[in-house]
Amino acid sequence: MCARIASPCVGLCSTTLGDPVCRGCQRTDDEIGEWMALSAEQRDHRMTELDGLRERVAGRYLRVDDAACLEAQLKRHRIRFRSEQPSLSRVVELLRVGRDRIRDLRRYGVTPREGAVGLDAAALHDRLSAELMVEAGERRRAQRACTDSPCCLPDPELPS
């Protein structure tokens, strides 16, 4: 039997509509196309990078006070997450799925920071999504610049 391949895909791929970065998972169009060919270690590394991106952006606006409560609510509402996924990355997914139904983030173990006080879940999701797309676009440009630069090419004398 084949092992399941881990993926940050949330089933909302906007690259099929021409976006260079997916609005759902923040992977670049190149990453999505290459995903199945990457080794498990490469996929894990990319997923860690994406989690870090979500943590940085969400951390500007939110704080997780009760990770167990957040996890219980995600399970209760059948919102997909990975066991190793950091809490703030999970919150991004919570807001994506529940932004129109969530009334009080504290019931999910999450507290708004100063810049998010007074925002409803939908407005908060919109703000996070916009910032995620900006930073994911910067990440894509950096990846492209690196692959175009001779300093980033693998050294044939070093083991890969």
C-alpha positions, 0 to 999 in steps of 0.5 A: 500500500502507498503511504499518504503524501502530506500536503498543505492543500485545502481544496481551494486552489486559486492557481488554476485561475491564474494566481501565481500563489494559491490563496488557500495554502500559500504555495507557489504555482511551481511548488504545487506542480512539483509537490508529488516529485519532492521527497518527504523531507523536502515537503516537510521543509516546505510545510514548515516554511508555510506554517512559519509564514502563517504564524508570523502573519497571524501572530500580528493580530492573534494570540493562542491562549488555549491550544487544547481548546482550539484543537477541540473546536477544530475537531468538533467542527471537522476542520482539517489540521495536522498534528505537528501544525503550530496553533497560529497556523491552525487559526488561519484555517479556522478563520478560513472555514468559520469566518462567517460563523465565529462570533467570539474567538475566545471560545476557540482559545484565541485572543485578538491582539491590539491591531485586531480588537473590534474586528469580526472574524470575517474582517480578520480573515480578510486582513490575514489573507491579504497579508499572507498573499503579499508575503507569499508573493515575496517568498515566490520572488525570492525563490525565483531569484534564487533559482536564477542565481548561480550561487543557489545552484547545487554544487555537483561536488557535494552530496545532495 
